[in-house]
Amino acid sequence: MRLAILRRCSNSMLAPGMNPRPYHPTRRPCPCREGHAIHGARVIVGLQNNSFDHGIEKRWRTTVGIGSSRRSSTMESAAAKISPMSDEEIAEMVNKYGSKSSTSASLETLLKTGRGELLSMKSTVREAGVPELDVEKLVLIQIANFLRREIPVRLAHRIQDLSSIPLLRDMESTKAVKQIYVDSLLRLSLVPPITTPEQEEEYAAELDKLYEKHSSVLIQMAKGAYELRKKTREEGKEVLNGKQQQTNRQSSSAAGGSNEFEQMQQYHSFLDTFYMSRIGIRVLAGQYLALRQQQLHSDPADDNNEYINIICKSTSPHQIVLQAAEDATWMCQRRFGDAPDVIVNGNLDLHFPYVPTHLHYILLELIKNAMRATMEKHCGNDDGDEVYHVDADVDVPPVHVVIADSLENEDVAIKISDEGGGIPRSNMKHIWSYLFTTASPSIQEKLVAFGDDGGASQDHSIQSPLAGLGYGLPISRSYARYFGGDLSIMSMEGYGTDCFLHLRRLGNSKEPLTV
């Protein structure tokens, strides 16, 4: 059994607003680790001004026609049709697409599609009488036509949900998210069948713009939950099963909401479905845009290419654990002035096909939670307004990560353990709620203005507060479940918490879509 201990490098003193360098976790060593002296304890290496996830997505995107100011004639025509539409016409379009069912995909399907193994002999291109094209262009046209049909259906389902969920639909942030979805549906629903490479390129450019536009939805929906929580608290009311009932009881939880509020199954089910669908939309769009970039900037004959769209054929959990720990350490040091060591052991040589950004998001959430709990347990609590100044003599226990796998295992399993005092048994039933947070109200207040600088509103940004958004754990579980895995937590109050992440290695599990 090998052992890896994460330590602090020589340039761990960070300037405000600087983030760890984006990194593709593969078999090859990380280039950002070259030239850094390792000494002392803890971690932080290679920095630049964009988050891990956002940086990877940017490198995946094609630089030819994607995200440029030039609009295609097809998209200009579609935009012209959108302007005069009335509310009734928009509602009719939403209902039209919302009445259709979504089509599930699997990790295995995404891999085979990227390789061209599922290319249909009766494609739209051949039916249209277009001259023979190479396999790579046919694959892109096939995927583009699937997305042209599928994404509007998924957008319409979410618009219907955003319009029907009681109270939450009235929050300003929720209204903003709904408008983003409506605008996207209107633009994509008017795209005609794609039969030529030029039309496919135009569609990709439009989809890339919308992909960027949706990058702030995660933060916006978290703000919507905060606004609902604040409104409920200020009005002195409880929300039960979608109805407001007057009460004289004051909130006793750190999050400022009642237990009943946090447990509202209606809201939890809605948000669970919404976020799972959002993950699916971004996976489908992301894998298509990534495949385009790979075809433009890599040699198709290169068998050593480790990526097929957003999927890395040899994802290294060990390398992603190290990167997530570096990012979590930066967040923890910014908040507390210090951070626990991270000790990694188990199967450090494991590689398997997976989506690295998904795994990084999950591990970052679990490790930063473990670090925060450890620092608060052993260094005391604060009021959320000031940075800790930890005594150098304080003995802070490390966070342990174990990677367990063998060829006979059904899953790849990763355990994150801390000695952060554990979770009270009464709170265990709330940890999967999108409306529950252990952060103080002062930290929650900061969430309202969070992301106003633009960059921090991107998916999975480490510029967010160490705690306070209230959706980290349930979103992490959704990412794990998206491809058939799961996330569970066991806690011993007074000692610490163990988190168990299970990832399906076979990749044949379909998306868990409800409609």
matplotlib code that plots the C-alpha trace (Angstrom):
import matplotlib.pyplot as plt

x = [0.0, 1.4, 1.0, 0.8, 0.9, -0.1, 2.2, 2.6, 4.8, 7.0, 4.5, 1.6, 1.1, -1.7, -2.8, -6.5, -8.6, -6.0, -7.1, -5.2, -4.1, -6.6, -5.3, -6.3, -6.0, -4.4, -1.5, 1.0, 2.4, 0.9, 3.0, 2.1, 4.0, 7.4, 9.8, 7.9, 9.9, 8.1, 8.6, 6.8, 3.2, 0.0, -0.5, -0.9, 0.8, 0.4, -2.1, -4.1, -7.3, -9.9, -11.4, -10.5, -13.7, -14.1, -10.5, -10.9, -14.1, -12.4, -9.6, -12.1, -14.0, -13.1, -11.4, -12.9, -16.3, -17.2, -18.2, -17.3, -19.3, -20.0, -23.5, -24.6, -27.4, -29.4, -29.1, -29.8, -33.0, -33.9, -33.3, -35.6, -38.4, -38.1, -38.7, -42.4, -43.5, -46.2, -46.4, -49.1, -47.0, -44.0, -46.3, -47.5, -44.0, -43.0, -46.1, -45.3, -41.8, -42.7, -45.2, -42.3, -40.1, -36.4, -34.0, -31.5, -27.8, -25.1, -21.3, -20.9, -23.2, -21.2, -17.9, -19.3, -20.8, -17.5, -15.7, -18.3, -19.5, -23.2, -23.2, -26.5, -26.5, -29.8, -28.6, -30.2, -27.2, -27.7, -31.4, -30.9, -28.7, -25.6, -22.3, -20.3, -18.5, -15.7, -16.7, -15.7, -18.0, -20.8, -20.4, -20.7, -23.8, -25.4, -24.8, -25.9, -29.2, -29.8, -29.1, -31.3, -34.2, -33.3, -32.1, -35.3, -37.3, -35.2, -35.3, -39.1, -39.5, -37.5, -39.4, -42.7, -41.2, -39.9, -43.4, -45.2, -43.2, -45.0, -43.2, -39.8, -41.1, -41.6, -38.0, -36.1, -33.2, -35.5, -37.3, -33.9, -33.1, -36.4, -35.8, -32.4, -34.1, -36.9, -34.5, -32.4, -35.5, -36.6, -33.3, -32.7, -36.3, -36.1, -33.0, -33.8, -32.4, -28.6, -27.3, -24.0, -20.8, -21.5, -24.8, -23.3, -20.6, -23.2, -25.2, -22.1, -21.3, -24.8, -24.8, -21.4, -22.8, -25.8, -23.5, -21.6, -24.9, -26.1, -22.8, -24.3, -27.5, -26.1, -25.3, -28.6, -30.8, -28.8, -29.6, -33.3, -33.3, -31.6, -34.2, -37.0, -35.3, -34.9, -38.4, -39.9, -37.7, -38.6, -42.3, -42.3, -44.0, -43.4, -43.8, -45.4, -46.2, -46.2, -48.6, -47.8, -49.0, -48.7, -46.5, -45.0, -42.0, -38.6, -35.9, -33.4, -31.2, -28.0, -29.4, -32.2, -35.0, -37.2, -36.7, -40.0, -38.7, -35.5, -37.3, -40.0, -40.1, -41.8, -38.9, -36.3, -37.8, -38.1, -34.5, -33.2, -34.9, -33.8, -30.2, -30.0, -31.5, -29.1, -26.2, -27.5, -27.9, -24.4, -22.9, -24.6, -23.7, -20.2, -19.3, -20.4, -18.4, -15.4, -15.5, -15.4, -12.3, -10.6, -11.3, -9.9, -6.8, -5.8, -4.7, -7.6, -5.1, -3.5, -4.4, -2.8, -5.4, -6.8, -10.0, -13.1, -15.1, -15.4, -14.6, -11.1, -10.4, -7.8, -9.1, -6.8, -8.7, -5.4, -4.4, -7.9, -7.8, -4.5, -5.9, -9.2, -7.2, -5.0, -8.1, -9.8, -6.6, -6.6, -10.2, -9.5, -6.4, -8.3, -10.9, -8.9, -5.3, -4.3, -5.6, -5.2, -2.8, -4.4, -3.1, -4.0, -3.5, -4.9, -4.8, -3.0, -2.3, -6.0, -7.2, -10.7, -13.0, -14.9, -15.7, -12.8, -14.7, -17.6, -15.2, -13.2, -16.4, -17.5, -14.1, -13.6, -16.9, -16.2, -12.6, -13.4, -16.2, -13.8, -11.2, -13.8, -15.2, -11.6, -10.6, -13.7, -13.5, -9.8, -9.4, -12.8, -15.7, -15.9, -18.8, -18.2, -16.8, -13.1, -10.3, -9.0, -5.5, -4.5, -1.8, 1.1, 1.2, -2.3, -2.2, -4.8, -5.5, -5.2, -8.0, -7.6, -8.6, -8.6, -9.0, -10.3, -10.5, -9.7, -10.6, -13.3, -15.0, -18.3, -17.5, -14.5, -14.9, -13.3, -13.6, -12.9, -12.5, -12.0, -11.9, -14.0, -16.5, -19.1, -22.7, -25.5, -27.9, -30.7, -29.1, -28.3, -31.7, -31.2, -27.8, -29.2, -31.7, -30.9, -32.4, -30.2, -26.9, -24.8, -23.4, -24.3, -26.7, -23.8, -22.2, -25.5, -25.9, -22.6, -24.1, -26.5, -23.7, -21.6, -20.5, -21.1, -17.6, -18.6, -15.9, -17.0, -20.4, -19.1, -19.8, -17.7, -15.7, -13.5, -14.2, -17.3, -17.4, -16.2, -19.7, -23.1, -24.5, -26.4, -26.3, -22.8, -23.7, -26.9, -25.4, -22.3, -24.7, -26.5, -23.2, -22.3, -25.8, -25.8, -23.7, -25.0, -22.8, -23.8, -22.6, -23.3, -22.2, -21.7, -20.9, -19.9, -20.9, -18.0, -15.4, -15.7, -17.3, -16.7, -18.0, -18.2, -18.2, -19.1, -18.5, -19.7, -16.8, -18.9, -20.5, -23.7, -26.0, -28.5, -29.3, -31.8, -34.3, -37.8, -39.4]
y = [0.0, 3.4, 6.6, 10.2, 13.1, 16.5, 19.3, 23.0, 24.3, 27.4, 29.8, 29.1, 32.7, 33.7, 37.0, 37.6, 36.3, 33.8, 30.2, 27.0, 26.2, 24.1, 20.6, 17.5, 14.5, 11.8, 9.5, 12.2, 14.2, 17.6, 20.3, 22.9, 20.9, 21.4, 23.7, 24.0, 23.3, 21.1, 21.8, 22.2, 21.1, 21.6, 22.6, 25.1, 25.2, 26.8, 29.7, 31.6, 33.6, 31.0, 28.0, 24.4, 23.5, 26.7, 26.4, 22.8, 23.7, 26.7, 24.5, 21.9, 24.5, 25.1, 28.4, 28.4, 30.1, 29.2, 32.0, 34.7, 37.8, 36.6, 35.1, 32.7, 33.4, 30.5, 31.9, 35.5, 34.2, 32.3, 35.5, 37.5, 35.0, 35.3, 39.0, 39.2, 36.2, 36.9, 35.3, 33.0, 31.9, 31.2, 29.3, 27.2, 26.4, 25.4, 23.1, 21.6, 20.6, 19.9, 17.2, 15.1, 12.7, 13.1, 10.5, 9.0, 8.6, 6.7, 7.0, 4.1, 5.7, 8.9, 7.0, 5.0, 8.1, 10.0, 7.1, 7.0, 3.5, 4.6, 6.4, 5.7, 4.6, 6.5, 9.8, 13.1, 14.0, 11.0, 11.4, 15.0, 13.9, 15.7, 14.4, 11.8, 13.3, 11.9, 10.0, 12.9, 15.4, 12.9, 12.2, 15.9, 16.3, 13.3, 14.6, 18.2, 16.9, 14.8, 17.9, 20.1, 17.8, 16.8, 20.0, 22.0, 19.2, 19.3, 23.1, 23.0, 20.5, 22.8, 25.9, 24.1, 23.2, 26.7, 28.1, 25.7, 25.4, 27.4, 30.4, 29.6, 30.7, 34.2, 34.7, 37.1, 34.8, 32.0, 34.3, 35.1, 31.5, 30.8, 33.7, 32.2, 28.9, 30.5, 32.5, 29.4, 27.4, 30.1, 30.2, 26.5, 25.4, 27.3, 25.6, 23.6, 20.1, 20.1, 18.6, 20.3, 21.0, 24.7, 24.4, 22.2, 24.9, 27.6, 25.5, 24.8, 28.5, 29.2, 26.3, 27.5, 30.9, 29.4, 27.0, 30.0, 31.8, 28.9, 28.7, 30.9, 28.9, 26.9, 30.0, 31.7, 28.8, 28.7, 32.4, 31.7, 29.2, 31.8, 34.4, 32.0, 31.1, 34.8, 35.7, 32.9, 34.0, 37.7, 37.1, 34.8, 32.0, 28.4, 26.8, 23.4, 21.4, 24.6, 26.5, 29.4, 29.0, 31.6, 30.8, 32.5, 30.2, 31.7, 30.0, 28.1, 26.7, 28.3, 28.5, 30.6, 28.3, 25.8, 22.1, 21.8, 24.3, 22.4, 19.1, 20.2, 17.3, 19.2, 21.7, 19.0, 16.9, 19.9, 21.0, 17.4, 16.9, 20.4, 20.0, 16.4, 17.7, 20.6, 18.2, 16.1, 19.2, 20.3, 16.9, 16.5, 20.0, 19.8, 16.5, 17.8, 21.0, 19.1, 16.6, 19.5, 20.9, 17.6, 17.1, 20.5, 20.4, 16.8, 14.0, 11.5, 8.7, 9.3, 6.3, 8.0, 10.7, 10.2, 12.2, 11.3, 14.6, 15.3, 11.7, 10.8, 7.2, 7.0, 9.2, 9.1, 9.4, 10.0, 13.0, 14.5, 14.0, 16.0, 18.8, 19.0, 19.0, 21.9, 23.9, 23.1, 24.1, 27.5, 28.0, 26.9, 29.0, 32.1, 31.5, 30.2, 31.1, 27.4, 24.0, 20.4, 18.0, 15.6, 12.0, 9.8, 6.0, 2.9, 2.2, 5.3, 3.8, 3.3, 4.7, 4.3, 6.1, 9.0, 12.7, 14.4, 17.6, 15.7, 13.8, 17.0, 18.8, 16.0, 15.6, 19.3, 19.6, 16.6, 17.6, 21.3, 20.2, 18.0, 20.7, 23.3, 20.9, 20.0, 23.7, 24.7, 21.7, 22.2, 26.0, 27.4, 29.1, 32.6, 34.9, 34.6, 38.1, 37.7, 35.4, 33.0, 33.5, 30.0, 29.4, 27.5, 25.2, 23.9, 20.3, 19.9, 16.3, 15.5, 14.6, 11.0, 9.9, 6.2, 5.0, 1.4, -0.7, -4.0, -5.6, -7.6, -4.6, -3.4, 0.2, 2.5, 3.6, 6.6, 7.4, 10.9, 10.9, 13.7, 14.3, 17.5, 16.6, 14.8, 15.8, 15.8, 12.9, 15.4, 17.1, 13.9, 13.9, 17.4, 17.1, 16.2, 19.1, 21.9, 24.3, 23.3, 25.0, 25.1, 28.5, 31.5, 34.1, 36.6, 34.2, 33.7, 37.4, 37.5, 35.1, 37.7, 39.7, 36.7, 36.4, 40.1, 40.2, 37.7, 35.1, 33.7, 32.9, 30.1, 26.5, 25.1, 28.2, 28.1, 31.8, 30.8, 31.0, 27.8, 27.2, 28.9, 28.0, 25.1, 22.8, 21.3, 17.8, 17.2, 18.4, 16.2, 13.2, 14.1, 14.1, 10.7, 9.3, 10.7, 7.8, 5.2, 5.9, 7.2, 9.2, 8.3, 9.8, 8.2, 10.4, 10.0, 13.1, 14.2, 12.6, 12.9, 12.0, 9.4, 10.1, 7.2, 7.9, 5.1, 5.4, 2.9, 1.6, -0.1, 3.0, 1.4, 3.1, 5.5, 9.1, 9.1, 11.4, 11.7, 13.2]
z = [0.0, -1.0, 1.0, -0.2, 2.2, 0.8, 1.9, 1.5, -1.3, -1.3, -2.9, -0.6, 0.3, -2.1, -3.4, -3.0, -5.9, -7.2, -7.9, -8.3, -11.9, -13.9, -14.3, -16.4, -14.0, -16.2, -16.1, -17.0, -14.1, -13.5, -15.2, -12.6, -10.0, -11.7, -10.0, -6.7, -3.6, -1.1, 2.6, 5.9, 6.0, 4.0, 0.3, -2.5, -6.0, -9.4, -9.5, -12.1, -12.3, -13.2, -11.5, -12.1, -13.8, -15.8, -17.0, -18.3, -20.1, -21.8, -23.1, -24.4, -26.5, -30.1, -31.0, -34.5, -34.6, -31.0, -28.7, -31.3, -32.0, -35.6, -35.9, -38.5, -41.0, -39.5, -35.9, -37.1, -38.7, -35.5, -33.4, -35.7, -35.2, -31.4, -30.9, -31.8, -29.8, -27.2, -23.8, -25.1, -28.0, -25.6, -23.3, -26.2, -27.3, -23.7, -23.5, -26.9, -25.9, -22.3, -23.4, -24.9, -22.9, -22.4, -23.8, -21.3, -22.1, -20.3, -19.9, -22.3, -24.9, -24.7, -25.2, -28.2, -29.8, -29.5, -31.3, -34.1, -33.2, -33.1, -36.4, -38.1, -41.8, -42.2, -40.9, -41.7, -43.9, -46.2, -46.3, -47.4, -50.3, -49.0, -50.6, -48.6, -45.5, -43.3, -40.2, -37.8, -39.5, -39.6, -35.9, -35.1, -37.3, -35.7, -32.2, -33.1, -34.5, -31.3, -29.2, -31.4, -30.5, -26.9, -25.2, -25.9, -24.3, -21.2, -21.0, -21.3, -18.5, -16.2, -17.3, -16.4, -13.0, -12.3, -13.1, -10.8, -7.6, -4.9, -3.3, -4.7, -8.2, -6.8, -5.7, -7.9, -8.5, -9.5, -12.0, -13.5, -13.9, -15.6, -18.0, -19.0, -19.7, -21.7, -23.8, -24.5, -25.5, -27.9, -29.6, -29.9, -30.8, -34.1, -35.4, -38.5, -39.2, -39.5, -42.8, -43.5, -41.7, -42.0, -40.3, -37.6, -36.9, -36.6, -34.2, -32.1, -31.9, -30.6, -28.1, -26.8, -26.0, -24.2, -22.3, -20.9, -20.2, -18.0, -16.0, -13.2, -12.7, -9.8, -7.8, -8.9, -7.7, -4.4, -4.0, -4.7, -1.8, 0.4, -0.6, 0.3, 3.6, 4.5, 3.5, 5.6, 8.6, 8.3, 8.0, 11.0, 9.0, 8.3, 4.9, 5.0, 1.9, -0.2, 2.1, 4.4, 8.0, 10.7, 13.6, 16.6, 16.9, 16.2, 14.2, 16.3, 13.6, 12.5, 9.0, 10.2, 9.0, 10.9, 10.7, 8.9, 6.3, 5.7, 5.4, 2.9, 0.6, -2.2, -2.5, -2.1, -4.8, -7.1, -6.6, -6.9, -10.3, -11.4, -10.6, -12.0, -15.3, -15.4, -15.0, -17.9, -20.2, -19.4, -19.9, -23.3, -24.5, -23.0, -24.6, -28.0, -27.7, -26.3, -29.2, -31.7, -30.2, -30.1, -33.8, -34.6, -32.4, -32.2, -34.5, -34.9, -35.5, -32.1, -30.0, -27.0, -26.8, -23.3, -23.7, -25.7, -25.3, -21.6, -20.6, -19.6, -20.5, -17.7, -14.9, -11.9, -8.6, -6.8, -9.0, -8.6, -4.9, -4.8, -6.9, -4.9, -1.7, -3.0, -3.9, -0.6, 1.3, -0.4, 0.6, 4.2, 4.5, 3.2, 5.9, 8.9, 8.1, 8.1, 7.0, 8.0, 6.2, 3.7, 3.8, 0.9, 0.7, -1.0, -4.7, -5.9, -9.4, -10.2, -13.6, -15.1, -17.5, -15.9, -16.1, -14.2, -13.5, -11.8, -9.6, -8.8, -7.7, -5.4, -3.8, -3.4, -1.5, 0.8, 1.5, 2.2, 4.5, 6.4, 6.7, 7.9, 10.5, 11.7, 12.0, 13.9, 16.2, 17.1, 16.7, 17.9, 16.0, 14.8, 13.8, 10.1, 9.6, 10.4, 9.3, 11.9, 13.3, 14.3, 16.9, 15.3, 18.4, 17.8, 16.8, 14.0, 13.0, 9.3, 6.8, 5.6, 2.1, 1.1, -2.5, -2.6, -5.8, -7.3, -10.6, -8.9, -7.3, -8.8, -7.8, -7.3, -3.7, -2.0, 1.7, 3.3, 7.1, 9.5, 13.2, 13.1, 15.9, 13.8, 13.0, 15.6, 15.0, 14.8, 11.8, 9.8, 8.3, 7.0, 5.3, 2.0, 1.9, -0.5, 2.0, 5.0, 5.9, 9.0, 8.1, 10.2, 8.9, 8.4, 5.9, 4.2, 3.8, 1.8, -0.7, -2.0, -3.5, -4.4, -8.0, -8.9, -10.4, -13.0, -12.6, -9.3, -10.6, -12.8, -12.0, -9.2, -8.5, -5.4, -4.9, -3.0, 0.8, 2.6, 3.7, 3.3, -0.1, 1.3, -1.8, -1.7, -0.4, -2.3, -5.6, -4.9, -4.5, -7.7, -9.6, -8.1, -9.0, -12.5, -13.8, -11.3, -8.3, -4.8, -1.8, 1.8, 5.1, 8.6, 11.6, 15.2, 17.2, 19.3, 17.1, 13.3, 10.0, 7.3, 3.7, 1.3, -2.5, -4.8, -8.6, -11.2, -13.2, -15.9, -17.2, -18.5, -16.1, -17.8, -16.6, -13.7, -15.5, -14.2, -17.3]

ax = plt.figure().add_subplot(projection="3d")
ax.plot(x, y, z, "-o")
ax.set_aspect("equal")
plt.show()
